[in-house]
Amino acid sequence: MKQPRPKQQLPAEIVADVQSAIRNQFYGDALDRWPKDQHFIKREFTLYFASWLDKRGVSLPPHQYKQILLERLNEIKVHGNTRAIKYWPGYLKHVLQEHLKHHGEEIYEQAKSLRTLAENTLLSLGKAATDGSPDPVAAMAAARRDLLQARSAKRPSKTKTTQLDLL
C-alpha cells in the first residue's frame, strides 16, 4: 500500500506552534499578560526571522525555520535567568537579533546551500499546482510586512493640521 507523502507545515501552523511554545514556556504564571504581548511577539520574534531571511533572498524549509526558533526558546529556558526578565516580548526580540548577529552568516550559508535550494524547488513544484504559494518563509515575511503596515496606519499622523481662522 502506498504511504501518504509527508505534509509540509503551513505558515499558520508554524506560527501557531512557536506562539504556543512561547506561551507555555514563559507565560505559565502570567497568562493575563499573554493577550497583550502575543501580537508583538508574533511580529518581532516569530515573523521577524522570516523577514530577515526574505531580505537576504533566501529561504529555509519550514521544519528548519521552526527548529531554529524553538532552539532559541530552549536556550533561554536552559541558560537564561527567566525570573529576572520583566518584559518578555522585548527580551525574545533581543535574543533572536543577537543570535542572528552572531550566527546569521551560518544560517545564510545554510539557506543558500544546494540541498536547501533543491528542497525548496521540490516543495515549490509540489505546491505550485495546489495553492500557488510555494515558500512558507516568504508568506510569513509578507505577513510581517502587512502587520507593520497595519500598525503604522493605526498611529495618528504627527503633522499638525492647520485650520484657517474664521474671521
N, C-alpha and C positions, 0 to 999 in steps of 0.2 A: 504494500500500500504506500502511496506517495505521502511523504511528510509535508506539512504546510511550510511555506517559506517563512523565515523569521521576519516579524514585522518591525519596521523602523519606527522609533518613537516619534510622535508628532511634537512640534514645538510647545504646544499647550501642555502636553504630558510631561515634558522635561521641566518646564517652568513650575508646574504643579508639584512635581516630585521634589525639586530643590526647595521651593517655598515650604512644603510640608516638613522637610528635614530641618530647615531653619526654625520653624515654629516649634517642632517637637524637641529639638536640642537646646534652644536658647530661650524660649518663651514659656517653658513649663509652668513657672510660678506666676508669670505676668501675662496671662492670656488677654487681659483687658487692654494691654498696650498693643497687641498684635494688629488689630484693625487699623490703628493709626500708623503703624510702621510698615505694614506689608507692601504698600504701593511704592514707597521709597526703596525698600529692599528689592522689590521686583525690578524697578527701573535701574537702580545703581549697583546691584550685585548680580542678580540672575541674568538680566539682559545686557548689562554693561560689557560682559565678556564677548557676547555675540557682536556687539558694535565694534569692539576692539579688533576682533578678527576681520570683520567686514571692511573696516578702514584699510586694512593691510591687503585686502583682496584674496584672502584665504578662508578656508572653512575646515571644520573638523566633523567627523561622523558624530551623530547625536550621542552615542554611548561615551565617546571620549570627552565631549563637551561637558556632559553631566558628571563624568568621573572627575574631571579637573575641579569643578566647583565643589563636589562633595568631599574631595580630598582637602580643600581649603577649610571646609567646615570641621572636618575631623582634626586637622592641625590645631584649630582654635580650641576645640574641646580638649585635646590632649595637652597642648603646650601653653595655652593662654590662661590668664588669671581672670576667669569669667565673672567672678564676683565683683571685681573692680570696675567692670565696664558699665558705664552709665547710659550710653546711647548706642544700642546695637546696630541700627542702620548705618550710622557713620563709621563704626568700627569695622563692619563687614566690608564696606566700600574701601576703606583704607587697607585692609588685609589683601583684598583682591588686587588693588592698584600696586601695592608693594610687591606682591608676587609677580605681577606682570612686568614690573620694573626690573626685577632680578632674573626672572625666568622667561620673559617674553620672547627673547630670541630663540630659545629652545622650542617653545610652543610654535613659533612662526616656522621654524625649520621642519618641525614635525608635520605641520599642516601643509607645507609645501612639498613634502616627500612624495615620491612616486606612488607608494602604497595608498596614502590618503587620497591623492588625486584619482587613482583608479577606483577606490571605494566610492568617492563622490560621483564619479562618472557613472558607475554602475547603478548607484542609487537614483541618479537623475534620469537614467534611461528607464528604470523600472517605474518611477513616479511620474514621468512626463505624460504618459498616456492616461493617468488617473486623475490627478488634480492640478498639474501644471506648476507646482511649487517644489522643485527637487531639493532645495537646500534649506534645511531647517534653521541653520545658523543665520542665513540671510533673512529668513522670515522673522526670526527673533530680533535681529538688528533693526529691521523695518518697524517692528512693534515698539522698540525703544524710541526710535525717531518719532513715531506717532505720539507716544506718551509725552515726550519732551515738547512737541509742538502743542499738544493739548494743554500742557502745563503753562507754557508761555502765553497761550491765548487767554487763559484764565486771569493772568496777572493784569492789573489795571495799568494803563499807559502812564508813564512818568512825565509825559509832556503836559504842560499846563495849557488848558484850553482858554483862549482869550474870548471875552464877550464884550461886545460893543456897549457903550453907555447908552442908556435910554434917552438922555437929553443932551 
